[in-house]
Amino acid sequence: MASTVPSSRPIATNTPARQPSTTTSSHPATPPKTFTSKQIHLIGYNFLSFVLWYALLVQLIYPFLMLLAFHALPDGTNGASPPAVAIDDAERARRAAATKETGVDFSPSDNAAVTLAAVVAQTYPNLVDFVRWVQSLAALEVAHSLLGLVRAPVLTTVMQVGSRYLVVWGVLVSFGEQLLAPAGTETVTSNQMAYVGMLVAWSITECVRYGYFVFFLAGAKMPEALSWMR
């Protein structure tokens, strides 16, 4: 009769013995990215330029946003003779703060047309120095091209930067007051609107350009919107 007691000897199988794994992962850890001094300089320059042009854009549009905010209130700002409407102390304080920050009188007695003219007229005296020095920083782009830090042709870079210098250091220094701040004018002039439009175009363009280069030089994932605008 066959025994039903299991044998104490191990049963042989065809499964090979497991050996300790000596293979490494197929996706090794990516070493941290290192930057050369050239890359650090270019990233810093482009980031600083982006911040300055963004600050200019904010300073440029902020008074117009305040204009829309205040004249959306029912205080009689749609006609030449606005009716007297009570304004509480909080609203007066809000308007006084905006007047102090922008240099534009946002008192409730102003009508929309006069206030728009005041906002546009204040754009030049409020921003002319800031625009001049922010744009002057672009001289470094000519130096970058001369030193071979970037691949941009020297002549092309000189022409692009020089055209801006001609505007901010030539035309505006010589004729800015005469063209953009005429005395005794209570309406918006075409020169003033052209100046505002020029600054809006410059600010948006440079924010996109410098922002794009920051991401590109840093090797970061490029936002699709920024890539599309570029």
C-alpha positions in Angstrom: 0.0 0.0 0.0 1.4 3.3 -1.0 2.3 5.7 1.8 0.2 8.9 2.1 2.9 10.7 4.1 4.6 13.4 2.0 8.2 12.9 1.4 10.6 15.1 3.3 12.8 15.5 0.2 12.3 18.6 -1.9 10.5 18.2 -5.1 12.5 19.0 -8.1 11.0 21.7 -10.5 12.0 23.2 -13.7 11.9 26.8 -12.3 15.4 28.3 -12.2 16.6 29.8 -9.0 16.1 33.6 -8.8 19.2 35.6 -9.0 19.7 39.0 -7.4 18.8 41.7 -9.9 21.8 43.6 -11.2 20.1 45.6 -13.9 19.3 49.3 -13.5 16.1 51.2 -14.4 15.5 51.9 -18.1 14.8 55.5 -17.1 17.8 56.8 -15.0 17.3 60.0 -13.1 18.0 63.1 -15.1 20.9 65.1 -13.8 20.1 68.7 -12.8 20.5 71.1 -15.6 23.6 73.4 -15.3 23.9 76.8 -17.0 27.0 78.5 -18.2 27.8 82.1 -17.3 26.7 83.1 -20.8 23.3 81.5 -20.3 22.8 83.0 -16.9 23.6 86.4 -18.2 21.2 86.1 -21.1 18.4 84.6 -19.0 18.8 87.4 -16.5 18.8 90.1 -19.2 15.7 88.8 -20.8 13.9 88.3 -17.5 14.7 91.9 -16.4 13.6 93.3 -19.7 10.3 91.3 -19.5 9.7 92.7 -16.0 10.4 96.3 -17.0 8.2 96.2 -20.1 5.4 94.5 -18.2 5.6 97.2 -15.6 5.4 99.8 -18.3 2.3 98.1 -19.8 0.6 98.0 -16.4 1.4 101.7 -15.8 0.0 102.5 -19.2 -3.3 100.8 -19.0 -4.1 101.3 -15.3 -5.4 104.9 -15.7 -7.7 103.7 -18.5 -9.0 100.9 -16.4 -9.7 103.3 -13.6 -11.5 105.5 -16.1 -13.8 102.7 -17.1 -14.4 101.7 -13.4 -15.3 105.2 -12.3 -17.4 106.1 -15.3 -19.4 102.9 -15.1 -20.9 104.3 -11.9 -24.2 106.2 -12.2 -22.7 109.6 -11.3 -23.6 111.4 -14.5 -20.4 111.1 -16.6 -22.0 110.5 -20.0 -22.9 114.0 -20.8 -21.3 117.5 -20.9 -23.3 118.6 -17.8 -23.4 115.7 -15.4 -26.2 115.8 -12.8 -25.2 116.0 -9.1 -25.3 112.5 -7.6 -24.3 111.8 -4.0 -20.9 110.0 -3.7 -20.1 108.4 -0.4 -16.9 108.9 1.5 -15.5 105.5 0.5 -15.9 106.3 -3.2 -14.4 109.8 -2.8 -11.4 108.1 -1.1 -11.1 105.6 -3.9 -11.1 108.3 -6.5 -8.6 110.4 -4.5 -6.2 107.5 -4.4 -6.5 106.9 -8.1 -5.9 110.6 -8.7 -2.8 110.5 -6.6 -1.5 107.3 -8.3 -2.1 108.4 -11.9 -2.0 112.2 -11.8 -5.4 112.3 -13.4 -8.3 114.1 -11.8 -11.1 111.5 -11.2 -13.4 113.8 -9.3 -17.1 113.1 -10.0 -17.6 116.5 -11.6 -15.6 115.5 -14.7 -17.5 114.3 -17.7 -16.2 111.3 -19.7 -14.8 113.2 -22.7 -12.7 115.6 -20.5 -11.4 112.7 -18.3 -10.4 110.7 -21.3 -8.4 113.6 -22.6 -6.8 114.0 -19.2 -5.8 110.4 -19.0 -4.3 110.4 -22.5 -2.5 113.8 -21.8 -0.9 112.4 -18.7 0.5 109.4 -20.4 3.5 111.3 -21.8 4.7 113.2 -18.7 4.0 110.2 -16.4 5.9 107.7 -18.5 8.4 109.4 -20.8 11.4 109.0 -18.5 10.6 105.3 -17.7 10.1 104.5 -21.4 13.4 106.2 -22.3 15.5 104.2 -19.8 13.7 100.9 -20.3 14.3 101.2 -24.1 17.9 102.3 -23.5 18.6 98.9 -21.9 18.4 97.4 -25.4 21.9 98.7 -26.1 23.0 95.5 -24.5 21.5 93.6 -27.4 24.0 95.3 -29.7 26.8 94.3 -27.3 25.5 90.7 -27.2 25.7 90.5 -31.0 29.2 92.1 -31.2 30.5 89.7 -28.6 28.9 86.6 -30.3 26.7 85.8 -27.3 23.7 85.6 -29.7 23.4 84.7 -33.4 21.6 87.9 -34.4 23.5 89.9 -37.1 25.1 93.0 -35.8 23.8 95.3 -38.6 20.2 94.2 -38.1 20.4 94.6 -34.4 21.9 98.1 -34.7 19.1 99.1 -37.1 16.4 97.7 -34.8 17.7 99.3 -31.6 18.8 102.5 -33.3 15.3 103.1 -34.7 13.9 103.0 -31.1 16.7 105.3 -29.9 15.8 107.8 -32.6 12.3 107.9 -31.2 13.0 108.1 -27.5 16.2 110.1 -27.5 15.7 112.1 -30.7 12.1 112.9 -31.5 10.7 112.8 -28.0 13.6 114.7 -26.3 13.5 117.4 -29.0 9.7 117.7 -29.7 7.9 115.7 -27.0 6.5 118.6 -25.1 5.4 120.4 -28.3 3.8 117.3 -29.8 2.3 115.5 -26.8 1.7 118.1 -24.1 0.3 121.2 -25.8 -0.9 123.8 -23.4 -4.5 124.7 -23.1 -5.8 121.6 -25.0 -8.9 119.9 -23.5 -9.4 117.3 -26.3 -7.4 114.2 -27.3 -5.0 115.0 -30.1 -3.9 112.5 -32.8 -0.3 112.8 -31.6 -1.2 111.8 -28.1 -3.3 108.8 -29.3 -0.4 107.8 -31.6 2.0 107.9 -28.6 -0.3 105.7 -26.5 -0.7 103.2 -29.3 3.0 103.1 -29.9 3.7 102.3 -26.2 1.0 99.6 -26.1 2.4 98.0 -29.3 6.0 98.1 -27.9 5.0 96.8 -24.5 3.0 93.8 -25.7 5.6 93.0 -28.4 8.5 93.1 -25.9 6.7 91.2 -23.2 6.1 88.4 -25.7 9.6 88.4 -27.1 11.5 88.6 -23.8 9.2 86.1 -22.1 9.7 83.7 -25.0 13.5 83.9 -24.7 13.4 83.3 -20.9 11.6 80.0 -21.4 13.7 79.1 -24.4 17.1 79.8 -22.8 16.1 78.1 -19.5 15.0 75.0 -21.3 11.6 75.2 -19.7 8.3 74.0 -21.2 7.1 76.7 -23.5 3.5 77.9 -22.9 1.5 77.3 -26.1 0.0 80.7 -26.0 3.4 82.4 -25.8 4.7 80.3 -28.6 1.7 81.2 -30.7 2.1 84.9 -30.0 5.8 84.7 -30.8 
